[in-house]
């Protein structure tokens, strides 16, 4: 029988990772290797980690996000898988993160600069700066009161222009809105 693969527990500290949701039967035949106090269950393989949990996001000293199946499953407890190469270092000092906006779904997420899809166009920021920008983008997507004093013909077009500036420049939101209003 093959010996269980068991990574060093400290190898997960201060990491960022995006897990992909997989079907619950993906861990059939795998031995549960760690059961956390918060109820998350971990299964390790040579390829990566399965995590069964009802909470994702900030975990102690790591940032682990789950990309849901499409269509999304109804259960709050979800199983995610991430290959070992998708665990990137995280800290509060370095500019490690960039934003990605999905204009169709009106969502924004942050990604790590080590992500192989990073094209070096979006501005890299610290985690604190990234959190501020995410909040601004979410408000632009979900509210309309910010546009009350703006001159525009198409709110979605204006929204995209502002969000693109937030992602691809270091300009403050108020400067972006002022510049766009001056152009109109």
C-alpha positions as CSV (number, residue, x, y, z in Angstrom):
1,X,0.0,0.0,0.0
2,X,1.2,3.5,-0.9
3,X,2.2,5.7,2.1
4,X,0.0,8.8,2.6
5,X,1.4,12.0,1.2
6,X,1.7,14.5,4.1
7,X,3.1,18.0,3.5
8,X,4.7,20.1,6.3
9,X,1.8,21.9,8.1
10,X,3.9,25.1,8.2
11,X,4.0,25.1,4.3
12,X,0.4,26.6,4.3
13,X,1.1,29.5,6.6
14,X,0.9,33.0,5.0
15,X,-0.3,31.6,1.6
16,X,-2.8,32.7,-1.0
17,X,-4.6,30.1,-3.0
18,X,-7.6,29.7,-5.3
19,X,-9.4,26.4,-5.0
20,X,-11.7,25.0,-7.6
21,X,-14.9,23.5,-6.4
22,X,-15.2,19.8,-7.2
23,X,-17.8,17.2,-6.7
24,X,-18.1,15.7,-3.1
25,X,-17.2,12.2,-4.4
26,X,-13.7,13.4,-5.5
27,X,-12.2,12.3,-2.2
28,X,-13.7,8.8,-2.3
29,X,-10.9,6.4,-1.3
30,X,-8.8,9.1,0.2
31,X,-7.9,9.1,3.8
32,X,-8.9,12.2,5.9
33,X,-5.6,13.6,7.1
34,X,-6.5,16.6,9.1
35,X,-9.7,17.7,10.8
36,X,-9.5,21.3,12.0
37,X,-11.2,22.7,15.1
38,X,-13.4,24.8,12.9
39,X,-14.7,21.7,11.1
40,X,-12.7,21.8,7.9
41,X,-11.4,18.5,6.6
42,X,-8.2,18.1,4.6
43,X,-7.1,15.4,2.2
44,X,-3.6,15.6,0.7
45,X,-2.4,14.0,-2.5
46,X,0.9,14.3,-4.3
47,X,-0.9,16.6,-6.8
48,X,-2.5,18.9,-4.3
49,X,-5.0,19.5,-1.5
50,X,-8.7,18.8,-1.1
51,X,-10.4,20.9,1.5
52,X,-14.0,20.3,2.6
53,X,-15.4,23.3,4.4
54,X,-18.3,25.6,5.0
55,X,-16.1,28.7,5.2
56,X,-13.6,30.2,2.7
57,X,-11.6,33.4,2.5
58,X,-9.3,34.5,5.3
59,X,-8.2,31.5,7.3
60,X,-5.9,32.3,10.3
61,X,-2.9,33.6,8.4
62,X,-3.8,32.6,4.9
63,X,-6.2,33.7,2.1
64,X,-7.9,30.8,0.4
65,X,-10.8,31.4,-2.0
66,X,-13.1,28.9,-3.6
67,X,-14.2,29.3,-7.2
68,X,-17.7,27.6,-7.3
69,X,-19.0,25.1,-9.8
70,X,-21.3,26.4,-12.5
71,X,-24.1,26.1,-11.8
72,X,-23.4,26.6,-8.1
73,X,-24.2,23.9,-5.6
74,X,-26.8,24.6,-3.0
75,X,-24.9,23.1,-0.1
76,X,-22.9,25.5,2.2
77,X,-20.3,22.8,2.7
78,X,-18.1,22.7,-0.4
79,X,-15.1,20.6,-1.5
80,X,-12.3,22.5,-3.2
81,X,-9.1,21.2,-4.8
82,X,-5.9,23.2,-5.4
83,X,-2.6,21.9,-6.9
84,X,0.4,22.6,-4.8
85,X,1.8,25.0,-7.4
86,X,-1.2,27.3,-6.8
87,X,-0.1,28.1,-3.2
88,X,1.6,31.5,-3.3
89,X,3.3,33.4,-0.5
90,X,1.3,36.1,1.2
91,X,2.3,39.1,3.4
92,X,1.0,42.5,4.2
93,X,4.1,44.4,3.0
94,X,4.7,43.4,-0.7
95,X,2.6,44.4,-3.6
96,X,1.4,40.9,-4.5
97,X,-2.2,41.4,-5.6
98,X,-4.1,42.7,-8.6
99,X,-7.8,43.0,-9.4
100,X,-10.0,41.3,-12.0
101,X,-13.5,42.6,-12.7
102,X,-16.2,40.5,-14.3
103,X,-18.5,43.2,-15.9
104,X,-21.2,40.7,-16.9
105,X,-21.6,39.3,-13.4
106,X,-20.7,42.6,-11.7
107,X,-18.1,41.0,-9.5
108,X,-14.5,41.7,-8.6
109,X,-11.8,39.4,-7.2
110,X,-8.1,39.7,-6.4
111,X,-5.5,37.5,-7.8
112,X,-1.8,36.9,-6.9
113,X,0.9,38.2,-9.2
114,X,2.3,34.6,-9.4
115,X,-0.9,33.5,-11.1
116,X,0.2,32.4,-14.6
117,X,-2.7,34.5,-16.1
118,X,-1.3,37.7,-14.9
119,X,-0.4,39.9,-17.9
120,X,1.4,42.7,-16.0
121,X,-1.2,45.3,-16.9
122,X,-3.2,45.6,-13.7
123,X,-1.5,47.5,-10.9
124,X,-0.1,45.4,-8.1
125,X,-1.0,46.4,-4.6
126,X,-0.5,45.4,-1.0
127,X,-3.4,43.4,0.6
128,X,-4.6,46.6,2.4
129,X,-4.7,48.7,-0.8
130,X,-6.3,45.8,-2.6
131,X,-9.1,45.5,0.0
132,X,-9.8,49.3,-0.4
133,X,-10.1,49.0,-4.2
134,X,-12.3,46.0,-4.0
135,X,-14.7,47.8,-1.8
136,X,-14.8,50.8,-4.2
137,X,-15.4,48.5,-7.2
138,X,-18.1,46.6,-5.4
139,X,-19.9,49.9,-4.5
140,X,-19.6,51.0,-8.2
141,X,-21.2,47.7,-9.3
142,X,-23.9,47.6,-6.7
143,X,-24.9,51.2,-6.1
144,X,-26.0,54.1,-8.4
145,X,-25.9,57.0,-5.9
146,X,-22.3,57.7,-6.8
147,X,-23.4,58.6,-10.3
148,X,-25.9,61.3,-9.2
149,X,-23.5,64.2,-9.9
150,X,-21.9,62.6,-13.0
151,X,-22.7,63.5,-16.6
152,X,-23.2,60.3,-18.7
153,X,-25.4,58.6,-21.3
154,X,-24.7,55.0,-20.4
155,X,-24.3,54.1,-16.7
156,X,-22.7,50.7,-17.5
157,X,-20.1,52.3,-19.8
158,X,-19.3,54.9,-17.2
159,X,-19.1,52.2,-14.5
160,X,-16.6,50.2,-16.7
161,X,-14.4,53.3,-17.4
162,X,-14.2,54.1,-13.7
163,X,-13.5,50.5,-12.6
164,X,-10.8,50.1,-15.4
165,X,-9.1,53.2,-14.0
166,X,-9.2,51.7,-10.5
167,X,-7.7,48.5,-11.8
168,X,-5.1,49.8,-14.2
169,X,-3.9,53.0,-12.5
170,X,-3.1,54.3,-9.0
171,X,-5.4,57.3,-9.3
172,X,-7.8,57.9,-6.4
173,X,-11.5,57.3,-7.1
174,X,-12.4,60.9,-6.6
175,X,-9.8,62.0,-9.2
176,X,-11.0,59.5,-11.7
177,X,-14.6,60.6,-11.3
178,X,-13.6,64.3,-11.5
179,X,-11.5,63.7,-14.7
180,X,-14.4,61.8,-16.4
181,X,-16.9,64.5,-15.4
182,X,-14.5,67.2,-16.9
183,X,-14.3,65.3,-20.2
184,X,-18.1,65.2,-20.6
